[in-house]
Amino acid sequence: MSRYAYDLHIHSCLSPCGDNDNTPGNIVGMGVLNGLQVMALTDHNTCRNCPAFFEAAKKQGIVPIPGMELTTAEDIHMVCLFPDLDSAMEFDRVIDGRRIKIPNRTDIFGDQWVMNGDDEVIDVEPDLLSNATTIAVDEAPGLVAQYGGVCYPAHIDRQANGIIATLGFLPPEMHFPTVELHDGEKEAEYRQKHIPADTRVVLGSDAHVLWDIREADAFLEIPDEPYSSALVRKNLIDLLRRGL
């Protein structure tokens, strides 16, 4: 069991409105500078920069978590994390078929770059990634679980695309084992009003620029013996799936 500093919600240059400097290599480099040990790449409705992110993380000793920020049919953002790259890429292919595809306006939303492990552009996503999919919020957790992952509401303390701002509450019948806050100082307030006692709270930067990636100020205790990054990923997913 070890204590890991984490940021589980980061966007790369593939996300619309993600800064072009948010290449996989630069993201990992900033994580090292900030003292992080576990980082998740969660671009809007895609995992296509996760392979390059894994390459960059391996070079720097960061434990990479492949992920996605899924936009539901209700326009709610959900963090989806997976225990391995293959599962994430299989999920990516499913989501690609459930996206509502409209051409990206780079003059409004910015570029959407797919990178390789050397931070070189190898493809451009032509359709806007941030708009809603056809997946309802109550379908998302079960769909993610089919690929071994965990799914939970993102930045529930924000107005834009937060589940509470959209629905007015956390649906009790869904009983999310984990929820994400952007501002950790709001945990007591949100636990009193919205978050069940047995629900785990994690913090995420939702960084679209490098300087918004979290410092080493949030930690998770994760079983990791005998150590491997794969074991840390698996046990992290299990931790988030169980709640408190």
N, C-alpha and C positions, 0 to 999 in steps of 0.2 A: 504494500500500500504506500503510495507516494502522493504528495500534494503538488498539483499541476496548476500553473497559471494559464488561463485560457481566454480566447475570444472565439466564439462559435458562430459569428455572423459577420462575414466580410465579403465585399463585392470586388470583383476584378474589372478590368477594362472591357470585359464582355458584357457587363450589365449596362443598359442605357443610363446615362447620367453618372456612370462610374468613370473616374478620371483615367485618362489614357496612361498615366504613370502607374496605375494600379495593375502592373503586370504581376504574374505569379511570383517571379523572382523578387521583385520589389516588396511585395506583400510579406513574403517570408523574411526578407532582410529587415523590414520594419519590426516584425514580430520579435526577431532576435534582439534588436536594439531596445525594445520595450520589455524584454525579460519574459516573453511568453514561451510556453512549452507545448501547448496544444492550440492549433488554429484550424478553423473550418472555413472553407470557401463556399459561399452560398449565393451564387449569382441568381438573378431573376429567371426562374423557369428554365434553367439549363445547368448542366454539369460539365459542359464541354471544355472548360479551362481546368478542370480538376486533374487530368493527367499531367499537365505541365506543372501545376501546383504541387503534386506529389514529387515530381523530379526535383523541384526547387527545395522542398522541405527536407528531402533525403540528404541533400548536400549540406544543409545547415543544422541538422539534428532536431528539427521541429517535428512533432507528431501531427501529420495532416489528417483532417477529417473531410471526406468528400460530402458535399451537400448542395442544397438548393434552397432558395427562398421562393416557395410556391405561392402564386396568386390564385386564390380560389374564385369560383364563379361569383361569390358575394364581394369580391375585391378585398378579401382579407389575406394578409401575409402570414405564411406558415413556414417555420424553419424545418427542413427535412435533412436528417443526417444519416449516413450509412456506414456500416462497419468495414467496407472494402470498396475499392474503385470499380470493380466489375459490376457490383450490385447498383452502384450509383449510375453507371453508364447505361445499364439496362432500364433503370427508372427514367433516365433522361429520354430514352427512345419512346417510352410510353407517354411521357408528358409532351413530347414533340407532336404526337398525334392528337393531343387534347388541347393544343394551343389554338387561339383564334388569331390567325396570321394576317397582319396588315403590314405594309411596307414601313420600315423604320425611316423617320425623318431625321437624318444626322444633324441637320441645322437646328433642330429643336431638342432632340434627345441625346445626341452624341453618337460616337462610333460604338460598334459592338464587335470587338476583336477577339478572335480565337488565337491563342498563342501556343508555341512549342516550349520545350524545356529550356531553350536558350533565349526566351523572351522575344521571339520573332513572330510576327503576324503570319499565320498560315491560312487563315480564312476569315471571312467577315459574315456575320449573321445578318441576312437582309431584312428579316421581319422583326418588328418591335417585340422585345422580350418581356416587357413589364406589364402588359395588359392582362386581363383576367383569362384564365383557362375555363374549361367546362367542368372542372372538378369542384363539387360542393364541399364546404368545410367539413361536413360530417362524413364524407367519403374519404377525405385525405389521409387520416391516420391509418385506416385499414389498408389502403392502397400502398402506403409507404411500408407498412409492416410486411407486406408480401415480398418485399425486397430486403428484409432484415433490418430495416431502418426504424427511426423514431421521428415523429412529427409533432410539433407543438406550436402554439400561437406566438408570433413574433411581436416584439415591442408593444405589449398590451397597454402600456402607459402613454402611447402616442395616439393622436387623433387620426392621422393619415394611415389607413389600412390596418389599424388595430382592431382586434376582435371585439373589445368592449365598446370602443367608439362606434363600431358598425352595428353590433347587435344589442348593445346595452348591458351585456353580462357575459360571463363564461357559461356556456350551456352545461348544466349539471349532468345531463345524461351522457355527455361525452367524457367527462371526468379526465381531463388532460393531466397526466402525471407530472408534467413539467410545463412551465410557461416562461417566457422571456420578458425581462424588463430592460429598457434602455438606460434608465436612471435608477441606480441601486438605492438612492436615498428615498425613493418612493415605495420601497418594499413594505414597510409597516402600514402605510396608508392603504395599499392595494390588498394586503392580507386582511386587513380589517373589513374592507368593503367587498372584495371580489374573490380572493384566492383561498381555496380550501386549505386546511391545516396540513394535510398530507401531500400537498403539491410542492414540488421542488421549484425554486426560482433560480434561473441562470441569467447572467447579464450578457448583452451582446452590443457591440458597437454599431452595427449596421453601417460600417465604414464604406464610403464611396470614394474617399480620398485617403492617402497614406497616413496623414497626421491624425485621423480619427480612430485609427486602430487602438485598441485598449492598451493601457499600461498593465503591468503585472499587479493588479489590485483585486482580482476575483480568482478564486481557487476551488478546485474539486479534488476530493480524495478518491483516487482511483487505484484499485488493485492492479499490480503490474509485475508480479513475479511468477515464473521467470521472465524477465523483461523482453518485450518486443513491442514495436509500435502497433502491430496488428492486435496484440492483446490489449493494449491501452485503448485502441479504438473500440474493440468489442465490449470491453468492460464499461467504457464511457456510455455507449449506446444502452447497455443494460441498466446502468445507473439512471439515465434519463427516462427510460421506460418504466422504471419502478416508482419514481417519485421519492417521497421521504418515508 
